[in-house]
Structures are given as C-alpha cells and as structure tokens.
Amino acid sequence: MSTNPQTLAQPDPKRWKALALLCTAFFLTIMDTTIMQVALPAIKEGLGYTQVSLQWVMNAYIIFFGGLLLLGGKLSDLFGQRRIFMWGFSILTLASLLAGLAWNDSVLNVARALQGAGSALITPAAMSSVMKLFAANPKEMNKALAFWGLSGAAGGLAGVFLGGIITEWLGWRWTFLIYVPIGILALVLSLGLLQKGIRRNGRIDYTGAISVTAAIVLFVYGIVTAEHNGWSSPSAVWTLTMGALLFIIFIFIQAKKKEPLVPLRIFKIPNLAAGNIALIMLNGMWIPFNYFIMLYLQQVLKFSPFEAGAALIPAPILIAITMIFIAGKLVEKFGLKAVLFVGFLALGGSMLLFSFDTPVDGNYLANVLLALLLASLGRGLAYIPAQTAAISGAKPEESGLVSGIYNTTSQIGAAISLAIMVVIAAATTASSTAGDSVVALNEGFQQAFFWSGMVAFAGAVLALIFVRSPEGETKSKGSTTS
C-alpha cells in the first residue's frame, strides 16, 4: 500500500487520537464475538431457538465476517480507509439495533450476518489506517501495533465480563443495543480524526467474494440440515454439493481473473499454507470450545449469566499475558515449530480433561478451572507462531493480502467446525440412553470437547511435519487477539 509523501514528512498531529478510535473499533469487533456468548441460553429461551439452531447466533456473524474480510480490504484500498470504516460502522450500528429489537430467530440471524459484514469492512480499514498513520516512524509503528494487539486482547476479556453483567441485569438484547450509541459516536469522531484517503483505480472481485461467502453458508447449512434429515437426505446432499461447486467456482475465478480477491500464487510463500491450516485448526477447536463451555456452565452447572462470564475471565487474561510476554520469547528461542506443537498439545490435553471430567454434579474449581487455564495457555502459545507462519516470508507489498487471508481462513475454519461440533453434540444427546435430559445434554457437550481435542492434536501433527522454523527467526510481528 502506497503512502502520501507529505504524510511521511509531516506526521498527522491527530494520529494518536485517531489510533485510540481505531483501536476502539478493533476492540468492538473482537468483543462482538464474545459478548453474546454468555447470553446464548437467554437468547435460546427468548426467541425459541433449538439446541442445534442456536449456533447461528455465532455462525451468522463469523461466516460473513470471515467471508467478506478480503473484500473489505480491497474496498478500503480503492475507496479510502475512512469511507469504508464509516460504511462498516453504519452497517454495524443499524444491524445492532435490529438485533436488539429482533422479534424472532430469523431476524436475529440476519442481524448477526449484517453485524459480521460491517465488522468485515471496519477491521481491514482500521488496520490500514494504523499502518498509514505511523508509516513515517518505525518506533511509533511498533508502539501503535502494540496498542492494536492489546485492544484485541482487551476486547475478548471485556466481552466475556460485560456479557455476563449486561445479560444478568439488563437482558440479552442489550448485548447488541450497546453498540448503537458507541457506533454513532465512532461515526462522529471519524470525520474529525481520520484522514479522508485517496480513491484509487482498480477492479473489485465481487463474484469471488459472493461465491466464497455463499459456499461457506451452504456448507454450514448443509451440515445442520444433515443432523435433522440425515447425511443421505436430498436436502443435505444438494446443499453440500452446491457449496462444494461454488467453492470450485471461486477457485476457478481466482485463477482466471487479472485482479482476483486471492491470487493463488501467494500460497507459494513458504509456511503460508501450513500457517493458515494451523489457524483453521486453532479457531476450529477454540470457537466450539467457547460455545460449549458457556452452555455447560449455564445449562448443566446452572450458573447465572454473570457467574458464567466471571468464571471465564481467567482465560482471556492468561491468553493476553502468554501472547504478549511469553510466546514471542519462546518462538525466538525454540522456533515456530516447537512452540506451535506444544501449544496444540496443551489445547488437546485440556479438551480431553473437559471431555472426561465435566460431570453434571461438577463444580468450577475441581472440574473447570484447571482445564480452562491449560486451554488458555495453549491458545496463547499456539496463536503467535501460527500467525507468524501465515504471514512471514511475504513481501512488504503483500502483507495486507496475507493478513486478510489468515483472518479469513481462521474465521471460516471456526464456522464450519462449530457446525460440525454442534451436530456431533446433538446426535450424541439424541442417542443417549440416560433418563435425565441434563445428563444426555452433558454427554453431547463432552463429545464436542473430545472432538475439539482431536482437532488440536491434528494441528500438533501438522506443525511437526509441515511448519518450518528458519534459523535466526525473530518473534512474531503483528497483532494479537484472543
């Protein structure tokens, strides 16, 4: 991405105030993935979701956030960061109002999808603005990126904590309505703090963005349909087939277009493919874990929303500490492969603990806290080397593209994996011989934890075989999120 020479000579005097706004935006997009997790049981009861369809409250957001991130980055480059940033916040604000007022599950699903689309415009535009504002001074750039990373970690922590408080005392609708006044304030401040940007010429690969997003939606919907009607049912077969066909069309479009959304040549970069697969597996076990641990705490152990949110606070705190102070030093000393391998092993081990040691009469200290801390340590260790593998080796002019790819693949992996884990849990519960419905429900949760662990162990094997740690490798650059 090119920068204005005048901007390089005379840094924007408002750049630190602008950074505060941009970091707040990143904080909000990360918080949006966690704040409503605590509210899931209340949303289920309020809008009549089934145990299986409840996943759409998360997946509708994840699919459209991940599926449209690359398009958001391209639009930002062509139309200017401030304009796309404000478009994103306008969509997020209106979608949050609709979500807070939702009168049935379908309306909430649509609102969550629109929230994801808004966040997909906000995040790359905000990141590009940070890079542009501090391009003149490498020391300031490092400081700005540190604030950026901390805002993501803080968003994960605040979402869990605020979600519990808001759901407990104001109701689940306010986990969405809280974004309306914040969004309006962000739009007002954007006009005075953010540079307008330069409009550039270029083509936008709308067909690629639409085909890949539609393919993900069909994959997830097909998996959910198969749980109801069977894997051999026409509805499941046709939906999954159409999803596969659209994904093939997407690959064909990328290979043929002069300005594709994802130039396939990028995957020739060493470690990029392995790093992205590692991120798919990392989010593919972490998002289902967050989903099911919240349900276990509230539906099995009968925690209140506030108690459940407070119970998970140690996780984002330990993740942030591990990523900021520990993981980078370990990567510097032992290399990407070793740290990623150990991180995945810790995650896999924690999921096995949750699978075999979460009884219906369990308690937090004996059956949750130790495994939660082990999972958080694994997440903190694995994320930095996985991210580094996914972006290291790219040329400076390709950094935005590879950043968009790793964000997209991790979100897509989360959406598809969550759908699969929900189906596994529902099938286990349905086939349970336990007379107690809570016991049967818990058996489903335990199976989901078990297979999330298998995904983590598969990630450890991948790291051991395919990830390379070049000599002299330095610790990760870039953002950290929980």
C-alpha positions as CSV (number, residue, x, y, z in Angstrom):
1,M,0.0,0.0,0.0
2,S,1.4,3.3,-1.0
3,T,1.6,6.3,1.3
4,N,1.4,10.0,0.7
5,P,5.0,11.5,0.8
6,Q,3.6,14.6,2.6
7,T,2.2,12.4,5.2
8,L,5.6,10.7,5.7
9,A,7.3,14.1,6.0
10,Q,4.8,15.6,8.4
11,P,3.0,13.0,10.5
12,D,-0.6,13.6,11.3
13,P,-0.8,15.6,14.5
14,K,-4.1,13.8,15.4
15,R,-2.5,10.3,14.8
16,W,-2.6,9.2,18.5
17,K,-6.2,10.3,18.9
18,A,-7.0,8.6,15.7
19,L,-5.2,5.4,16.9
20,A,-7.4,5.5,20.0
21,L,-10.5,5.5,17.8
22,L,-9.1,2.7,15.5
23,C,-8.1,0.5,18.5
24,T,-11.6,1.0,20.0
25,A,-13.1,-0.2,16.7
26,F,-10.9,-3.3,16.8
27,F,-11.8,-3.8,20.4
28,L,-15.5,-3.7,19.5
29,T,-15.3,-6.2,16.6
30,I,-13.4,-8.7,18.8
31,M,-15.9,-8.0,21.7
32,D,-18.8,-8.7,19.3
33,T,-17.6,-12.3,19.0
34,T,-17.6,-12.9,22.8
35,I,-20.2,-10.5,24.4
36,M,-23.2,-12.6,23.4
37,Q,-21.7,-16.0,24.2
38,V,-22.8,-15.5,27.8
39,A,-26.3,-14.6,26.6
40,L,-26.8,-17.7,24.4
41,P,-29.0,-19.6,26.9
42,A,-31.1,-16.5,27.4
43,I,-31.4,-15.9,23.7
44,K,-32.4,-19.5,23.2
45,E,-35.2,-19.1,25.7
46,G,-36.3,-15.7,24.5
47,L,-36.5,-16.4,20.8
48,G,-37.3,-20.1,20.7
49,Y,-34.0,-21.4,19.2
50,T,-33.4,-25.2,19.3
51,Q,-30.2,-26.5,20.8
52,V,-28.9,-27.1,17.2
53,S,-30.1,-23.8,15.6
54,L,-28.6,-21.7,18.4
55,Q,-25.2,-21.9,16.7
56,W,-26.5,-19.5,14.1
57,V,-26.3,-16.6,16.6
58,M,-22.5,-17.1,16.4
59,N,-22.0,-18.6,13.0
60,A,-24.1,-15.9,11.1
61,Y,-21.6,-13.3,12.4
62,I,-18.5,-15.5,11.9
63,I,-19.4,-16.5,8.3
64,F,-20.0,-13.0,7.0
65,F,-17.1,-11.5,9.0
66,G,-14.6,-14.1,7.6
67,G,-16.1,-14.4,4.2
68,L,-16.1,-10.6,3.5
69,L,-12.8,-9.6,5.1
70,L,-10.8,-9.8,1.9
71,L,-13.4,-7.7,0.0
72,G,-13.4,-5.2,2.9
73,G,-9.6,-4.8,2.5
74,K,-9.9,-4.3,-1.3
75,L,-12.7,-1.8,-0.9
76,S,-10.5,0.1,1.7
77,D,-7.6,0.3,-0.7
78,L,-9.8,1.5,-3.6
79,F,-12.2,3.9,-1.9
80,G,-10.2,5.1,1.1
81,Q,-9.9,3.8,4.6
82,R,-12.1,6.4,6.3
83,R,-15.0,5.9,3.9
84,I,-15.0,2.1,4.3
85,F,-14.5,2.4,8.0
86,M,-17.6,4.6,8.2
87,W,-19.6,2.4,5.9
88,G,-18.7,-0.5,8.2
89,F,-19.8,1.3,11.4
90,S,-23.0,2.4,9.8
91,I,-23.9,-1.2,8.9
92,L,-22.8,-2.4,12.4
93,T,-24.8,0.2,14.2
94,L,-28.0,-0.4,12.2
95,A,-27.5,-4.2,12.4
96,S,-27.0,-4.0,16.2
97,L,-30.3,-2.0,16.6
98,L,-32.1,-4.7,14.5
99,A,-30.5,-7.5,16.6
100,G,-31.5,-5.8,19.9
101,L,-35.1,-5.5,18.6
102,A,-35.3,-8.9,17.0
103,W,-38.7,-10.5,17.3
104,N,-37.8,-14.0,16.2
105,D,-34.7,-16.1,15.5
106,S,-34.7,-15.4,11.7
107,V,-34.4,-11.7,12.3
108,L,-31.6,-12.1,14.8
109,N,-29.7,-14.4,12.4
110,V,-30.0,-11.8,9.6
111,A,-28.9,-9.0,12.0
112,R,-25.9,-11.0,13.1
113,A,-24.9,-11.6,9.5
114,L,-25.1,-7.8,8.9
115,Q,-23.0,-7.2,12.0
116,G,-20.4,-9.6,10.5
117,A,-20.5,-7.7,7.2
118,G,-20.0,-4.4,9.0
119,S,-17.1,-5.7,11.0
120,A,-15.5,-7.1,7.8
121,L,-15.3,-3.5,6.5
122,I,-14.2,-1.9,9.8
123,T,-11.3,-4.2,10.6
124,P,-9.2,-4.0,7.4
125,A,-9.9,-0.3,7.0
126,A,-8.8,0.3,10.6
127,M,-5.7,-1.7,10.3
128,S,-4.7,0.0,7.0
129,S,-5.3,3.4,8.7
130,V,-2.9,2.5,11.5
131,M,-0.2,1.5,9.0
132,K,-0.7,4.7,7.1
133,L,-0.7,7.0,10.1
134,F,2.6,5.7,11.6
135,A,4.5,4.7,8.4
136,A,6.9,7.6,8.9
137,N,8.3,6.4,12.2
138,P,9.2,2.7,12.9
139,K,9.3,3.2,16.6
140,E,5.9,4.8,16.7
141,M,4.7,2.0,14.4
142,N,5.8,-0.7,16.8
143,K,4.1,1.2,19.7
144,A,0.9,1.6,17.7
145,L,0.8,-2.1,16.8
146,A,1.3,-3.0,20.4
147,F,-1.7,-0.9,21.3
148,W,-3.6,-2.5,18.5
149,G,-2.8,-6.0,19.8
150,L,-3.7,-5.1,23.3
151,S,-7.1,-3.7,22.2
152,G,-7.9,-7.1,20.6
153,A,-7.0,-8.9,23.8
154,A,-9.0,-6.5,25.9
155,G,-12.0,-6.9,23.6
156,G,-12.0,-10.6,24.3
157,L,-11.8,-10.0,28.1
158,A,-14.4,-7.2,28.1
159,G,-16.9,-9.3,26.0
160,V,-16.9,-12.1,28.5
161,F,-17.2,-9.8,31.5
162,L,-19.7,-7.3,30.1
163,G,-21.8,-10.0,28.5
164,G,-22.4,-11.5,31.9
165,I,-23.2,-8.2,33.6
166,I,-25.5,-7.0,30.8
167,T,-27.4,-10.2,30.4
168,E,-27.8,-10.6,34.2
169,W,-29.1,-7.1,34.9
170,L,-30.3,-5.5,31.6
171,G,-31.2,-8.5,29.5
172,W,-29.7,-10.2,26.4
173,R,-31.0,-7.6,24.0
174,W,-28.6,-5.0,25.4
175,T,-25.6,-7.2,24.4
176,F,-26.5,-5.9,20.9
177,L,-28.0,-2.5,21.7
178,I,-24.9,-1.3,23.5
179,Y,-23.3,-1.0,20.0
180,V,-25.8,1.7,18.8
181,P,-24.6,4.7,20.8
182,I,-21.0,3.6,20.5
183,G,-21.4,3.3,16.7
184,I,-22.9,6.7,16.4
185,L,-20.1,8.2,18.5
186,A,-17.5,6.4,16.3
187,L,-19.1,7.8,13.1
188,V,-19.0,11.4,14.5
189,L,-15.4,11.1,15.7
190,S,-14.2,9.6,12.3
191,L,-14.9,12.8,10.4
192,G,-12.5,14.8,12.6
193,L,-9.8,12.3,13.3
194,L,-9.3,10.0,10.3
195,Q,-7.7,11.1,7.0
196,K,-10.0,11.0,4.1
197,G,-7.7,8.9,1.9
198,I,-7.2,8.7,-1.8
199,R,-9.5,7.0,-4.2
200,R,-7.6,4.6,-6.5
201,N,-8.5,2.8,-9.7
202,G,-8.8,-0.9,-9.7
203,R,-11.3,-3.8,-10.1
204,I,-13.2,-5.4,-7.3
205,D,-13.7,-9.2,-7.4
206,Y,-17.4,-9.2,-6.3
207,T,-18.0,-12.6,-7.9
208,G,-15.2,-14.1,-5.9
209,A,-16.4,-12.6,-2.6
210,I,-20.0,-13.7,-3.3
211,S,-19.1,-17.2,-4.3
212,V,-16.8,-18.0,-1.4
213,T,-19.2,-16.5,1.2
214,A,-22.2,-18.4,-0.3
215,A,-20.1,-21.6,-0.4
216,I,-19.4,-21.3,3.4
217,V,-23.1,-20.6,4.2
218,L,-24.2,-23.6,2.2
219,F,-21.5,-25.8,3.8
220,V,-22.7,-24.8,7.3
221,Y,-26.4,-25.1,6.4
222,G,-25.8,-28.5,4.8
223,I,-24.2,-29.8,7.9
224,V,-27.0,-28.5,10.1
225,T,-29.6,-30.0,7.7
226,A,-27.9,-33.3,7.8
227,E,-28.3,-33.5,11.6
228,H,-32.1,-33.3,11.1
229,N,-32.7,-35.2,7.9
230,G,-29.6,-37.5,7.7
231,W,-26.5,-37.2,5.6
232,S,-28.0,-39.1,2.6
233,S,-31.1,-36.9,2.5
234,P,-31.6,-34.9,-0.7
235,S,-31.6,-31.6,1.2
236,A,-28.3,-32.3,2.8
237,V,-26.7,-33.8,-0.3
238,W,-27.8,-30.9,-2.6
239,T,-26.8,-28.2,-0.2
240,L,-23.4,-29.6,0.4
241,T,-22.9,-30.3,-3.3
242,M,-23.8,-26.7,-4.2
243,G,-21.4,-25.4,-1.5
244,A,-18.6,-27.5,-3.0
245,L,-19.5,-26.4,-6.5
246,L,-19.4,-22.7,-5.5
247,F,-16.1,-23.2,-3.8
248,I,-14.7,-24.7,-7.0
249,I,-16.1,-21.8,-9.0
250,F,-14.4,-19.4,-6.5
251,I,-11.0,-21.2,-7.1
252,F,-11.6,-21.0,-10.9
253,I,-12.4,-17.3,-10.7
254,Q,-9.2,-16.6,-8.7
255,A,-7.1,-18.5,-11.2
256,K,-8.5,-16.6,-14.2
257,K,-9.1,-13.0,-13.0
258,K,-6.4,-10.4,-13.5
259,E,-7.2,-8.8,-10.1
260,P,-8.5,-11.7,-8.0
261,L,-9.6,-11.5,-4.4
262,V,-7.0,-14.1,-3.5
263,P,-4.1,-14.5,-6.0
264,L,-3.3,-18.2,-5.8
265,R,0.4,-17.5,-6.3
266,I,0.5,-16.3,-2.8
267,F,0.4,-19.8,-1.5
268,K,3.9,-20.5,-2.9
269,I,5.3,-18.5,0.1
270,P,7.0,-20.9,2.5
271,N,4.9,-21.7,5.6
272,L,1.9,-19.7,4.4
273,A,-0.3,-22.7,3.6
274,A,0.7,-24.6,6.7
275,G,0.3,-21.5,8.9
276,N,-3.2,-20.9,7.5
277,I,-4.2,-24.5,8.1
278,A,-2.9,-24.2,11.6
279,L,-5.1,-21.2,12.2
280,I,-8.1,-23.0,10.8
281,M,-7.5,-25.8,13.3
282,L,-6.8,-23.4,16.1
283,N,-10.0,-21.5,15.7
284,G,-11.7,-24.7,14.6
285,M,-11.3,-26.0,18.2
286,W,-11.3,-22.7,20.1
287,I,-14.7,-21.3,19.0
288,P,-16.6,-24.5,19.6
289,F,-14.9,-24.8,23.0
290,N,-16.1,-21.3,23.9
291,Y,-19.6,-22.1,22.7
292,F,-19.9,-25.4,24.7
293,I,-18.2,-24.3,27.9
294,M,-20.6,-21.4,28.2
295,L,-23.6,-23.8,27.7
296,Y,-22.1,-26.3,30.1
297,L,-21.7,-23.7,32.8
298,Q,-25.3,-22.4,32.4
299,Q,-27.3,-25.4,31.3
300,V,-25.6,-28.1,33.3
301,L,-24.0,-26.4,36.3
302,K,-26.8,-23.8,36.4
303,F,-24.5,-20.8,36.7
304,S,-26.2,-17.4,36.2
305,P,-25.1,-15.3,33.2
306,F,-22.9,-13.1,35.4
307,E,-21.4,-16.1,37.2
308,A,-20.6,-17.8,33.8
309,G,-19.0,-14.7,32.5
310,A,-16.9,-14.2,35.6
311,A,-15.9,-17.9,35.6
312,L,-14.2,-17.4,32.2
313,I,-12.4,-14.2,32.9
314,P,-9.1,-16.1,33.7
315,A,-9.0,-17.3,30.1
316,P,-8.5,-14.0,28.2
317,I,-6.2,-12.7,30.9
318,L,-3.9,-15.7,30.7
319,I,-4.1,-15.7,26.9
320,A,-3.1,-12.0,26.8
321,I,-0.2,-12.5,29.2
322,T,1.1,-15.5,27.3
323,M,0.9,-13.9,23.9
324,I,2.4,-10.5,25.0
325,F,5.2,-11.6,27.4
326,I,5.9,-15.3,26.8
327,A,5.1,-16.7,23.3
328,G,7.3,-14.3,21.4
329,K,10.4,-15.1,23.6
330,L,9.8,-18.8,23.3
331,V,9.5,-18.6,19.5
332,E,12.7,-16.6,19.4
333,K,14.5,-19.3,21.4
334,F,12.9,-22.5,20.2
335,G,11.4,-21.7,16.8
336,L,7.9,-21.7,15.4
337,K,7.5,-25.5,15.1
338,A,8.3,-26.3,18.7
339,V,6.1,-23.6,20.3
340,L,3.2,-24.3,17.9
341,F,3.4,-28.0,18.7
342,V,3.4,-27.5,22.4
343,G,0.5,-25.1,22.2
344,F,-1.6,-27.5,20.3
345,L,-0.7,-30.4,22.7
346,A,-1.8,-28.2,25.6
347,L,-5.1,-27.4,23.9
348,G,-5.7,-31.1,23.0
349,G,-5.0,-32.1,26.6
350,S,-7.3,-29.5,28.0
351,M,-10.2,-30.7,25.8
352,L,-9.7,-34.2,27.0
353,L,-10.0,-33.0,30.5
354,F,-13.2,-31.3,29.7
355,S,-14.4,-34.4,27.9
356,F,-13.8,-36.8,30.7
357,D,-14.1,-34.6,33.8
358,T,-17.2,-32.4,33.4
359,P,-20.0,-34.2,35.3
360,V,-23.5,-32.9,35.8
361,D,-22.7,-32.5,39.6
362,G,-19.3,-31.0,39.0
363,N,-18.0,-27.7,40.4
364,Y,-15.9,-24.9,39.0
365,L,-12.7,-25.3,41.0
366,A,-12.5,-29.1,40.6
367,N,-13.8,-29.6,37.1
368,V,-13.4,-26.4,35.1
369,L,-10.6,-24.1,36.3
370,L,-7.5,-26.3,35.7
371,A,-8.6,-27.3,32.2
372,L,-9.6,-23.7,31.4
373,L,-6.1,-22.5,32.4
374,L,-4.4,-25.2,30.4
375,A,-6.5,-24.4,27.3
376,S,-5.8,-20.7,27.7
377,L,-2.0,-21.3,27.9
378,G,-2.2,-23.5,24.8
379,R,-4.1,-20.8,22.9
380,G,-1.6,-18.1,23.9
381,L,1.3,-20.3,22.9
382,A,-0.1,-21.5,19.6
383,Y,-1.6,-18.3,18.2
384,I,1.7,-16.3,17.8
385,P,3.6,-19.0,15.8
386,A,0.6,-19.9,13.7
387,Q,0.1,-16.2,12.8
388,T,3.8,-15.8,12.1
389,A,3.9,-18.8,9.9
390,A,0.9,-17.5,8.0
391,I,2.5,-14.1,7.2
392,S,6.3,-14.5,7.4
393,G,8.0,-14.6,4.1
394,A,5.6,-12.3,2.4
395,K,6.9,-9.2,0.6
396,P,6.0,-5.8,2.2
397,E,3.5,-5.1,-0.6
398,E,1.8,-8.5,0.1
399,S,1.5,-8.0,3.9
400,G,-2.1,-6.7,3.6
401,L,-3.1,-9.6,1.4
402,V,-1.7,-12.4,3.6
403,S,-3.1,-10.7,6.7
404,G,-6.5,-10.8,5.1
405,I,-6.1,-14.4,4.1
406,Y,-5.2,-15.6,7.6
407,N,-8.0,-13.7,9.2
408,T,-10.4,-15.1,6.6
409,T,-9.3,-18.7,6.9
410,S,-9.4,-18.7,10.7
411,Q,-13.0,-17.4,10.7
412,I,-14.1,-19.9,8.1
413,G,-12.5,-22.8,10.0
414,A,-14.4,-21.6,13.1
415,A,-17.7,-21.5,11.3
416,I,-17.5,-24.9,9.7
417,S,-16.0,-26.6,12.8
418,L,-18.7,-25.1,15.1
419,A,-21.4,-26.5,12.8
420,I,-19.8,-30.0,12.9
421,M,-19.4,-30.0,16.7
422,V,-23.0,-28.9,17.3
423,V,-24.2,-31.7,15.1
424,I,-22.0,-34.2,17.0
425,A,-23.3,-32.9,20.3
426,A,-26.9,-33.0,19.2
427,A,-26.6,-36.6,17.8
428,T,-24.9,-37.8,21.0
429,T,-27.7,-36.2,23.1
430,A,-30.4,-37.7,20.9
431,S,-29.0,-41.2,21.1
432,S,-28.3,-41.1,24.8
433,T,-29.9,-43.8,27.0
434,A,-29.8,-41.6,30.1
435,G,-33.1,-40.9,31.6
436,D,-32.1,-37.5,32.8
437,S,-32.2,-34.8,30.0
438,V,-29.4,-32.8,31.6
439,V,-27.2,-35.9,31.7
440,A,-28.0,-36.5,28.0
441,L,-27.2,-32.9,27.2
442,N,-23.9,-33.1,29.0
443,E,-22.9,-36.2,27.1
444,G,-23.3,-34.2,23.9
445,F,-21.1,-31.4,25.3
446,Q,-18.4,-33.9,26.3
447,Q,-18.3,-35.4,22.8
448,A,-17.9,-31.9,21.4
449,F,-15.0,-31.3,23.8
450,F,-13.4,-34.6,22.8
451,W,-13.5,-33.9,19.0
452,S,-12.3,-30.4,19.6
453,G,-9.3,-32.0,21.3
454,M,-8.8,-34.3,18.2
455,V,-8.7,-31.2,16.0
456,A,-6.0,-29.7,18.3
457,F,-3.9,-32.9,18.2
458,A,-4.2,-32.9,14.4
459,G,-2.8,-29.4,14.5
460,A,0.1,-30.6,16.6
461,V,0.9,-33.2,13.9
462,L,0.6,-30.7,11.2
463,A,3.0,-28.3,13.0
464,L,5.5,-31.1,13.5
465,I,5.5,-32.2,9.8
466,F,5.0,-29.1,7.7
467,V,5.9,-25.9,9.6
468,R,9.5,-24.8,9.2
469,S,11.5,-22.6,11.6
470,P,14.2,-20.8,9.8
471,E,17.4,-20.1,11.7
472,G,17.6,-16.6,13.1
473,E,13.8,-16.3,13.1
474,T,12.6,-13.4,15.2
475,K,9.5,-13.3,17.2
476,S,6.1,-12.5,15.7
477,K,5.2,-9.2,14.2
478,G,1.6,-8.1,14.0
479,S,-1.5,-8.1,16.1
480,T,-2.6,-10.4,18.8
481,T,-6.2,-11.3,19.6
482,S,-7.8,-13.6,22.0
